[in-house]
Structure formats: structure tokens, C-alpha cells
Amino acid sequence: MSERLYVLDTNVLIRALLLPASTVQTALVKALRQGKIAQSLSTLDELKEGVERTKFDKYVSREERIRFFTSLLSEAVMIEITTQITACR
């Protein structure tokens, strides 16, 4: 059986980092236990930009945010985007 892939929105990933013991953090942990997180270059760029925002300094240290990004990167499965969906904004 092949490993499951999960797609989590960048906002969900950042909320999981900022809100330990939250529903989104539980979803991330469960996804990582049951499979891998699918990421593309564009979603990784978006996440990197998000974790580097200084407005999050008062919640989580920059070092912890970088560790989160690095850890997720090591666990992620890189995928190539081949279709553009325009059904929503």
C-alpha cells in the first residue's frame, strides 16, 4: 500500500505552529503519523515567507519557526503542479 499524501493549506500550517494543542495542530500531527504532507515549490515559498514574518515574534521565536519549516521540509513530499485551478479566488 502506498503512503497517504495530505495537502494542508499554508494558513493551516502556520496556525498549527502558532497554536499548540489546537485542532489544526492535531490535524498536522495526525497527517504526519499517517503519511506525508504534499508540498510544491510555490507552497513552500509561501510557508517560508509566512514563518519569517516578524509579527509572529511575540508568539513563537524565529528559531522555532525556522525549525518548524525545516522539519516540515524534511518530512514533505515534493510534487509538481501540473494543473491550475481557477474555481476559487
Order of alpha helices (4+ residues) and beta strands (2+ residues): beta-alpha-alpha-beta-alpha-alpha-beta
